[in-house]
Amino acid sequence: MRAQYVGTRAVDEPYLTQVNGYQTVCRGCFVPFPYLQPTDVRFGAVTQFSTGAGSHYNGLQLSAMKRISHGLEGQINYTFSRCMDEVSNGGFLQFSAGAILSPLPGELRRNYGPCDYDVRHNLDAQYVYQLPIKTKNRRLGYALNGWQISGTFFWHSGLPFSLLSTPYSASGNGIVQGGGLQFASVVPGVAIYEHQTIPGVTEAGTIQWLNPDAFVSDVDPSTGACYGGDSPQTCQFGTSRRNAFRGPDFVWSDFYLTKMFPLNEHLTLRIEGQFFNLFNHPNFGLPSNVFAGIPGEPSTQVGFGALTYATSPPTGLLGVGLGGDSSPRMIAFHARLEF
């Protein structure tokens, strides 16, 4: 049994900001962007490279190992960790499709939240068990001796992601030369997660993950104008936080059944059955559509918060990194000679 703590901290990390943007909606709307003209009219869009972002990671790692005895050996590892930052991967490389790269001008701290790759719980285990069947009868031994089972198990909690508002677009107005987080707002008192199919919202072939009525876009997707009318009170960026929501957990298990046939003193035939994703458990990536709509108006919420694709497994018959192509259960049999 072993326990250890791992901690890291980084300071003055790089990030990008659009610093000369402005908005043409109304005076006082979409703070901190000025109205009608940029901060410096001599320039167009300006991307500023800055340092000053920070991150920290704290993790408790537990590991237990059983050395081989009575034919059994195995190991189990568990990590409980927390990673927080303002911009992941230096703001240059997205970890996921919905990752936020650029904070609003002067509001870096508002971007503070879980890292794009923050996994709070991570468990993996491996085992090998040699069946305690040993008969001295040569003929029976070919059938009963030399059996072994082994396998792996993986589980980790869901990855974080953000929810966004639709950008303003009515009458050709909106934010010009600027970018940054445009979060949706959370409706108080409404359950965030919903896993049942919602008529008019959940598209065929997808699985609902979020409750669309728990979030509201500050801009009505059906009109492109601010929800509730264009005014400084309604035309502001949403109240939800970066990476405040979690995708589904990941669960995966492989199983191997092995039989050894000793051919002579120096040569053994090994036949093995391999079962990848033994229980055929589907694992899904983060929701594809993270732009909130208007509660009670399904036409503005179609496809929101649904799971649409399978995520890549850590092991597989076809190799790793292939996305959903290798996620269903696969079975293979192979034989080899061992000298």
C-alpha positions, -999 to 999 in steps of 0.1 A, spaced: 0 0 0 14 34 -9 0 70 -6 15 101 -19 6 138 -25 15 155 -58 12 193 -62 22 217 -89 18 255 -94 24 276 -124 25 314 -126 28 339 -154 13 316 -180 5 330 -215 -29 339 -228 -45 359 -256 -70 387 -254 -89 408 -280 -82 442 -265 -96 466 -291 -131 453 -295 -164 472 -291 -201 466 -294 -229 483 -314 -259 472 -294 -265 499 -268 -246 521 -243 -237 500 -213 -244 467 -230 -220 438 -229 -195 452 -204 -165 456 -207 -168 464 -244 -172 501 -252 -201 514 -273 -198 522 -310 -160 527 -312 -129 508 -300 -106 519 -273 -80 531 -298 -96 541 -331 -63 541 -349 -63 503 -350 -85 475 -360 -86 442 -342 -58 438 -318 -48 404 -303 -27 410 -272 -3 383 -259 0 385 -222 14 366 -192 -2 365 -158 -25 334 -159 -19 308 -133 -28 272 -125 -24 247 -97 -29 210 -93 -33 190 -61 -36 152 -61 -38 124 -36 -25 91 -51 -33 58 -35 -18 25 -48 -22 -11 -36 -3 -41 -50 -6 -78 -43 24 -98 -53 18 -132 -67 6 -158 -42 -18 -186 -46 -18 -178 -83 -31 -143 -78 -15 -109 -84 -28 -75 -91 -27 -38 -85 -52 -10 -80 -46 28 -83 -68 57 -73 -62 94 -77 -83 122 -62 -72 155 -76 -82 190 -84 -67 212 -112 -77 249 -115 -66 276 -140 -78 305 -161 -67 292 -195 -57 256 -202 -28 247 -225 -16 283 -226 -46 294 -245 -32 281 -277 -43 244 -280 -79 234 -272 -82 202 -251 -118 199 -261 -141 214 -288 -159 236 -262 -128 249 -245 -126 287 -238 -93 301 -250 -96 339 -246 -109 358 -216 -127 391 -218 -104 421 -217 -94 429 -181 -114 400 -167 -89 372 -166 -100 362 -131 -135 355 -143 -121 327 -163 -109 309 -132 -123 274 -130 -115 237 -134 -88 229 -160 -102 215 -193 -86 182 -183 -96 182 -146 -105 146 -136 -115 145 -100 -116 108 -96 -95 83 -115 -94 45 -108 -76 17 -126 -69 -19 -117 -51 -49 -132 -52 -86 -121 -39 -120 -131 -52 -153 -117 -38 -187 -125 -65 -212 -118 -53 -237 -91 -60 -268 -112 -31 -292 -115 -36 -327 -124 -8 -352 -130 -27 -372 -155 -12 -362 -188 -43 -364 -209 -65 -346 -184 -37 -321 -179 -39 -309 -215 -75 -299 -209 -75 -288 -172 -40 -274 -165 -26 -241 -175 -57 -219 -174 -53 -182 -165 -77 -153 -163 -67 -116 -163 -81 -82 -170 -81 -45 -165 -106 -20 -153 -108 18 -158 -131 44 -143 -128 82 -141 -153 109 -134 -165 133 -162 -146 161 -178 -157 197 -173 -172 220 -200 -188 254 -203 -222 265 -216 -225 296 -238 -250 322 -250 -257 328 -287 -238 358 -300 -258 390 -307 -266 394 -344 -299 414 -347 -298 442 -374 -262 435 -381 -251 447 -346 -231 429 -320 -195 427 -308 -170 439 -333 -132 431 -333 -136 413 -299 -139 379 -284 -140 361 -252 -163 340 -230 -200 346 -235 -215 323 -209 -251 313 -206 -270 320 -173 -283 293 -149 -320 294 -140 -322 292 -102 -340 262 -87 -341 241 -118 -323 207 -120 -292 210 -142 -290 174 -155 -318 156 -174 -312 122 -190 -347 116 -204 -356 123 -240 -372 157 -244 -398 160 -272 -388 188 -297 -353 191 -281 -335 157 -282 -326 147 -317 -328 111 -329 -298 90 -322 -286 112 -293 -288 110 -255 -300 139 -234 -275 150 -207 -285 185 -197 -319 201 -188 -324 228 -215 -348 247 -192 -321 251 -166 -302 276 -188 -310 307 -206 -291 325 -234 -287 362 -229 -294 365 -266 -326 349 -281 -314 325 -308 -347 330 -327 -342 368 -331 -305 374 -325 -315 402 -300 -312 402 -263 -337 381 -244 -361 406 -228 -352 435 -250 -321 454 -258 -310 473 -227 -280 474 -203 -300 452 -179 -306 424 -203 -276 426 -227 -248 413 -205 -227 382 -205 -242 353 -186 -236 343 -150 -224 307 -153 -188 300 -148 -161 284 -171 -160 246 -169 -188 246 -143 -205 215 -157 -195 178 -160 -198 153 -188 -205 115 -182 -182 92 -163 -160 68 -182 -161 30 -174 -141 4 -193 -132 -32 -186 -111 -58 -205 -110 -96 -199 -85 -122 -211 -89 -160 -209 -56 -179 -215 -47 -215 -219 -12 -228 -219 -3 -261 -237 32 -273 -229 45 -290 -261 79 -300 -246 104 -287 -221 112 -255 -240 81 -249 -261 46 -238 -250 15 -230 -271 -5 -201 -257 -41 -196 -268 -59 -166 -256 -94 -150 -259 -95 -112 -256 -126 -94 -247 -123 -56 -250 -151 -36 -233 -163 -68 -218 -197 -54 -207 -202 -34 -240 -207 -3 -219 -210 28 -241 -189 58 -231 -197 92 -245 -178 125 -250 -189 159 -240 -222 174 -253 -217 188 -289 -242 217 -287 -234 239 -257 -253 270 -268 -283 275 -245 -317 286 -257 -348 301 -241 -366 280 -214 -399 268 -225 -391 274 -262 -380 241 -277 -373 256 -311 -344 275 -296 -331 244 -277 -329 217 -304 -299 195 -298 -287 214 -267 -268 194 -241 -271 160 -258 -244 133 -261 -237 126 -298 -205 106 -300 -185 78 -283 -152 87 -268 -119 69 -273 -111 40 -250 -77 34 -233 -73 -1 -248 -87 -18 -278 -83 -44 -305 -76 -18 -331 -53 3 -309 -60 35 -291 -68 70 -302 -94 59 -328 -124 75 -312 -157 57 -313 -146 32 -340 -131 10 -313 -156 16 -285 -180 -13 -289 -171 -47 -274 -146 -65 -295 -135 -102 -292 -103 -117 -306 -87 -150 -304 -50 -156 -310 -24 -183 -306 14 -181 -303 44 -202 -296 65 -193 -266 101 -205 -264 
